[in-house]
Amino acid sequence: YISNLQFLSMKIKPEKQYVGFATLPNQVHRKSVKKGFDFTLMVAGESGMGKSTLVNSLFLTDLYKDRKLLNAEERINQTVEIIKHTVDIEEKGVKLKLTIVDTPGFGDAVNNNECWKPITDYIDQQFEQYFRDESGLNRKNIQDNRVHCCLYFIPPFGHGLRPVDVEFMKALHEKVNIIPLIAKADCLTPNEIKKLKDRIREEIDKFGIKVYQFPECDSDEDEEFKQLDKELKECTPFAVIGSNTVVEARGQRVRGRLYPWGIVEVENQSHCDFVKLRNMLIRSHMHDLKDVTCDVHYENYRAQCIQEMTSKLAQDNRMESPIPILPLSTPDVDTEKLIKMKDEEVCKDVI
Amino acid sequence: MAATDVDIFMNEEKRNLSLGGHVGFDSLPDQLVSKSVTQGFCFNILCVGETGIGKSTLMNTLFNTMFENEEASHYQNGVYLRPRTYDLLESNVHLKLTIVDTVGFGDQINKDESYRPIVDYIDTQFENYLQEELKIKRSLFNYHDTRIHICLYFIAPTGHSLKSLDLVTMKKLDSKVNIIPIIAKADTISKSELHKFKIKIMSELVSNGVQIYQFPTDDETVSEINASMNAHLPFAVVGSVEEVKVGNKTVRARQYPWGVVQVENESHCDFVKLREMLIRVNMEDLREQTHARHYELYRRCKLEEMGFKDTDPDSQPFSLQETYEAKRKEFLGDLQRKEEEMRQMFVNKVKETEAELKEKERELHDKFEQLKRMHQDEKRKVEEKRRDLEEEMNAFNRKKVAAETLSLSQPLKKEKDKKKLVKTENQSGVSASSSKVMMAKANVEPLNCQSWWEAIQCCTCLVHNATWKKPGGLF
């Protein structure tokens, strides 16, 4: 932003009247650095797909220090849990509050009927919480715990999507941005990767799953950017490899996996799509993911919620509790009046 | 010479004798071998593992040939087993190889029943063999033995531990078949991870009481190698049918951007160990174990179920034949009883139906009678009415005729009479007056009108004739 800004100010001739709003981007930048950012990332997939390793590789930290893994016997009837890890990380003065939502137990039991239900419930709960906060009186410190992105790990051992993959994505695609990934991609040769990617893309289309789409780039971007963007889009779903260890390869110390037959480098673009994923997720599209969550998924949830409420209101003629779904802790008279007013406004809009 | 020292009165104990020269029965194994070679061998492998885990590729790699195989889909509703039989020949040894694939294993969302088709298949093969054994006229030497000799269980290379489905399935299978667990697609696990993974898997199997096949260590010629192999379980394998040039050789391998994984390189994976153990060393032992242990267990359970015992309550060995006879009699008795029952039931049903039909018949008959009576009643009534009508008509006609004849003869006399009649009958009703009118008129002229009613209405006649006025004060 700063470099762009300098370029702009040079374009404007000093003789012409200089208003100065060209500094807005700079102001935005400054304020946002001061405020800090937050991002909630969910990872889902069967156990043993390398989710934790990938998260560690993405954010170059160790989030899962003392993790206890269950035995096969304990997992026969396991239910899905939701575990949040929150860390504050900082880079060049920019603070990021990163929350990773883990879903241990997904797909691990023998009977996995509706194993995605705790996950959808969790996402809905966050929406509901935000909805309540947004409708409240004091909105100064709203905490945004909504899930901005869900990385779904598809096993590379099969021939494409399995029924549990399809069901999971269909249950979540209208609640959260889903980015499907091919996990442990070091078990596939380049041909096999291409075949699997094509197959998965086909099946995603066939089953009508709405995964996260990269926004179209502006027509005035340069060709190189457009080319990169195109390559990015053709590369989905990304085939990723993660690593917790640093190895010596080609005279450098890199994150990688050491095999008797060679060394897999996580950040080598010819080995896997890790770099593309990282760039997309963190360096270019993080804010777009947040925007889509706010503007599309949350708005859908909110509209649905309100519709249900108004239809419920039409049914009960009593007006004692204007928002029956959300149990407000201490609804005082003023709040109630305000709520009633807002409700009427909304009713007018909806009807 | 020693041979002539044999005691004719042999007692139960066997004595070891030493031979004076070469007798030649050391060729017995060779005879056995040549017999079995002519007969051909039979081997059945069951591959259990999720779709896409590499079962078909491993089979192709093991036997160095391309068995036809289409890729399975992930969307099967349940697990089903697909056996395929092939005839292989290697330096004059015939092998009838059957490979049984589990299609759809691990794909369903609810995998509670996934193990069942596998167990059923194994039991069915045992059952078929048992049936053949129990036949009166049997040909076991010709029988195509389809009993599963080995189950290769493919474990996904997650690096953590067994999956819950693996544990549940292996527990169900361990008493029915020899299981060798293998880690599939092992080129995704690094050496250190592999070591930990193997230990974890074995400890999980042991702590859950799953019995996997142990390579036999009782035979000195192979005990050493078998023992060392036992320590390498589960084997981490990589399969490939593609050939890659490495150095100046062309080997079966998988080519990655970071290196080439050679299938037959022992430092890359345990494929060679698996092939050695499975095919080159222990194939015959596997067949024996299947027959002597798993099949016998099945047979015993099955026969006990059917009610056979080895010893009867008096601890006397039961003869199979007697038990058989007894069972047969019982069975026939059962059969007869059932037949009787059915016959009774049939007879009862027939009686019931007949009774019903009779009932219905009677009802219909009654109805018919009733209708007939009604009909007759109606008819009678109609007849009566008709007769009444006829009478009326006759009466009327008579009156008419009488009236006519009367008017034609004795018109004056009639008039006088009638006048008197009129006087005396002055008070009588209108009908009397009308008839008087009629008669009055008849004095003067014959009636023009056809009937008396018309006459009354016919003004001309009445007007012409003024005589009616005369009788004095009729009107």
Contacts between the chains, C-beta under 8 A, distances in Angstrom:
chain1	res1	chain2	res2	distance
A	46	B	158	7.7
A	47	B	158	6.7
A	47	B	160	6.1
A	48	B	156	7.3
A	48	B	158	2.4
A	48	B	159	5.9
A	48	B	160	4.6
A	49	B	158	7.3
A	69	B	160	5.5
A	69	B	161	7.1
A	71	B	161	6.0
A	71	B	204	6.0
A	72	B	161	5.4
A	72	B	162	3.9
A	72	B	163	6.2
A	72	B	164	5.3
A	72	B	166	6.5
A	72	B	167	4.3
A	72	B	204	5.5
A	72	B	208	7.8
A	73	B	164	7.5
A	73	B	167	6.0
A	73	B	204	7.2
A	73	B	207	7.8
A	73	B	208	5.9
A	75	B	163	7.5
A	75	B	164	4.3
A	76	B	164	4.2
A	76	B	167	7.0
A	76	B	168	6.3
A	78	B	164	7.3
A	108	B	163	7.1
A	108	B	164	6.1
A	109	B	164	6.0
A	110	B	110	7.9
A	110	B	111	4.9
A	110	B	112	5.8
A	110	B	114	7.9
A	110	B	164	5.2
A	110	B	165	5.5
A	110	B	168	5.7
A	111	B	109	7.8
A	111	B	110	4.6
A	111	B	111	6.6
A	111	B	112	5.1
A	112	B	109	5.0
A	112	B	110	6.7
A	112	B	111	7.5
A	113	B	109	5.8
A	113	B	110	5.2
A	115	B	109	7.9
A	155	B	156	7.4
A	156	B	188	7.9
A	157	B	50	6.7
A	157	B	52	5.3
A	157	B	53	5.3
A	157	B	54	7.7
A	157	B	156	5.9
A	157	B	157	7.9
A	157	B	184	7.5
A	157	B	185	6.0
A	158	B	50	6.9
A	158	B	51	5.6
A	158	B	52	3.7
A	158	B	53	7.9
A	158	B	74	6.1
A	159	B	51	6.5
A	159	B	52	4.7
A	159	B	71	5.6
A	159	B	72	7.4
A	159	B	73	7.5
A	159	B	74	6.4
A	160	B	74	6.3
A	161	B	74	6.9
A	162	B	51	7.8
A	162	B	74	4.7
A	162	B	107	5.6
A	163	B	74	6.6
A	163	B	75	6.2
A	163	B	107	6.2
A	163	B	108	6.6
A	163	B	109	5.5
A	164	B	109	5.3
A	167	B	109	6.5
A	184	B	157	7.8
A	184	B	188	5.3
A	186	B	187	7.6
A	186	B	188	5.5
A	186	B	256	7.4
A	187	B	157	7.2
A	187	B	185	5.0
A	187	B	187	6.0
A	187	B	188	3.6
A	189	B	254	5.9
A	189	B	255	6.0
A	189	B	256	6.0
A	190	B	256	7.9
A	190	B	257	6.7
A	257	B	190	5.4
A	258	B	190	5.8
A	258	B	191	7.7
A	259	B	187	7.4
A	259	B	190	5.8
A	259	B	191	7.6
A	259	B	258	7.6
A	259	B	259	6.6
A	259	B	261	7.9
A	260	B	191	6.7
A	260	B	267	5.3
A	260	B	268	5.6
A	261	B	187	7.8
A	261	B	256	7.6
A	261	B	258	7.7
A	261	B	259	3.7
A	261	B	260	5.9
A	261	B	261	5.1
A	261	B	262	7.4
A	261	B	268	5.9
A	262	B	256	6.7
A	262	B	258	3.7
A	262	B	259	2.4
A	262	B	260	7.7
A	263	B	258	6.0
A	263	B	259	7.8
A	264	B	256	7.9
A	264	B	258	5.1
A	265	B	258	7.4
A	268	B	257	8.0
A	270	B	257	5.2
A	271	B	257	5.6
A	271	B	258	6.0
